Amino acid sequence: MTFLELAKARYSVRKFKNDMIEDAKLEAILEAGRVAPTACNFQPQKIYIVKSEENRKKLAEVCRFTFDAPVVLVIGYDKERDWKNRRMPGYSSGETDAAIVCTHMMLEAWEQGIGSCWVGAFAADAVEEALALPENIRVTAMLPLGYAADDAAPAEFHNAYRDWDDTITEL
Ligand SMILES: Cc1cc2nc3c(=O)[nH]c(=O)nc-3n(C[C@H](O)[C@H](O)[C@H](O)COP(=O)(O)O)c2cc1C
């Protein structure tokens, strides 16, 4: 499969089997995140692997989009490690860095035959509190991971892409 074929085939999986992901597959997914580009290569990302029933329940209490997946990756960044853009006071790269890491992992998951769904609809403070994360960590995304249920399917708007001219302009 070419990269473009993989990118087009992937869709957000929102219904999972209970089967656990093999360690080798999870390692490949995490490794894809580890090699992602980050501003100044500061690598401020932090990834929490949530597998235990107890912690998955805690996540489900603060976010209704964990889909009972067997593994949830909680992705964030260290506020003390990300790149601060002095040309734009107040801007730092952590959220962008974490998003690129998350994208790498989402696509590698598909390559491994593992479904995922990028989840952003939660209050970061609530997630950080539920998992008792350190003060310096900001959570930006979650990635429920697992084998897609037999009846999982792309949402009907999955292929509703905007036209080239709407989003791409040659200047
Ligand atoms: C930043 C971001 C946040 C998202 N948050 C959620 C979410 O909280 N819940 C959810 O079910 N899907 C979420 N999604 C998945 C999108 O709805 C999905 O990627 C989009 O509809 C396109 O569908 P596809 O992934 O199947 O191509 C999110 C995606 C992104 C990129």
The ligand as an SDF file (V2000), in Angstrom:
LIG
                    3D

 31 33  0  0  0  0  0  0  0  0999 V2000
   -8.5140   17.4760   16.3840 C   0  0  0  0  0  0  0  0  0  0  0  0
   -9.5390   16.3850   16.2230 C   0  0  0  0  0  0  0  0  0  0  0  0
  -10.4510   16.1530   17.2250 C   0  0  0  0  0  0  0  0  0  0  0  0
  -11.3870   15.1220   17.1030 C   0  0  0  0  0  0  0  0  0  0  0  0
  -12.2330   14.8450   18.1350 N   0  0  0  0  0  0  0  0  0  0  0  0
  -13.1110   13.8280   18.0380 C   0  0  0  0  0  0  0  0  0  0  0  0
  -13.9310   13.4680   19.1420 C   0  0  0  0  0  0  0  0  0  0  0  0
  -13.8370   14.0490   20.2320 O   0  0  0  0  0  0  0  0  0  0  0  0
  -14.8140   12.4540   18.9920 N   0  0  0  0  0  0  0  0  0  0  0  0
  -14.8960   11.7450   17.8260 C   0  0  0  0  0  0  0  0  0  0  0  0
  -15.7220   10.8240   17.7470 O   0  0  0  0  0  0  0  0  0  0  0  0
  -14.1330   12.0420   16.7520 N   0  0  0  0  0  0  0  0  0  0  0  0
  -13.2220   13.0600   16.8370 C   0  0  0  0  0  0  0  0  0  0  0  0
  -12.3930   13.3530   15.7920 N   0  0  0  0  0  0  0  0  0  0  0  0
  -12.4760   12.5540   14.5540 C   0  0  0  0  0  0  0  0  0  0  0  0
  -13.0850   13.3710   13.3950 C   0  0  0  0  0  0  0  0  0  0  0  0
  -14.4570   13.5600   13.6210 O   0  0  0  0  0  0  0  0  0  0  0  0
  -12.8100   12.6170   12.0930 C   0  0  0  0  0  0  0  0  0  0  0  0
  -11.4290   12.4740   11.8890 O   0  0  0  0  0  0  0  0  0  0  0  0
  -13.4330   13.3350   10.8950 C   0  0  0  0  0  0  0  0  0  0  0  0
  -14.8260   13.3710   11.0180 O   0  0  0  0  0  0  0  0  0  0  0  0
  -13.0730   12.6760    9.5760 C   0  0  0  0  0  0  0  0  0  0  0  0
  -13.4710   11.3270    9.5980 O   0  0  0  0  0  0  0  0  0  0  0  0
  -12.4180   10.1440    9.3530 P   0  0  0  0  0  0  0  0  0  0  0  0
  -11.3660   10.2290   10.4530 O   0  0  0  0  0  0  0  0  0  0  0  0
  -13.2010    8.8870    9.4220 O   0  0  0  0  0  0  0  0  0  0  0  0
  -11.7920   10.3920    8.0230 O   0  0  0  0  0  0  0  0  0  0  0  0
  -11.4350   14.3500   15.9120 C   0  0  0  0  0  0  0  0  0  0  0  0
  -10.4870   14.5800   14.9090 C   0  0  0  0  0  0  0  0  0  0  0  0
   -9.5420   15.5650   15.0590 C   0  0  0  0  0  0  0  0  0  0  0  0
   -8.5140   15.7510   13.9750 C   0  0  0  0  0  0  0  0  0  0  0  0
  1  2  1  0
  2  3  1  0
  2 30  2  0
  3  4  2  0
  4  5  1  0
  4 28  1  0
  5  6  2  0
  6  7  1  0
  6 13  1  0
  7  8  2  0
  7  9  1  0
  9 10  1  0
 10 11  2  0
 10 12  1  0
 12 13  2  0
 13 14  1  0
 14 15  1  0
 14 28  1  0
 15 16  1  0
 16 17  1  0
 16 18  1  0
 18 19  1  0
 18 20  1  0
 20 21  1  0
 20 22  1  0
 22 23  1  0
 23 24  1  0
 24 25  2  0
 24 26  1  0
 24 27  1  0
 28 29  2  0
 29 30  1  0
 30 31  1  0
M  END
$$$$
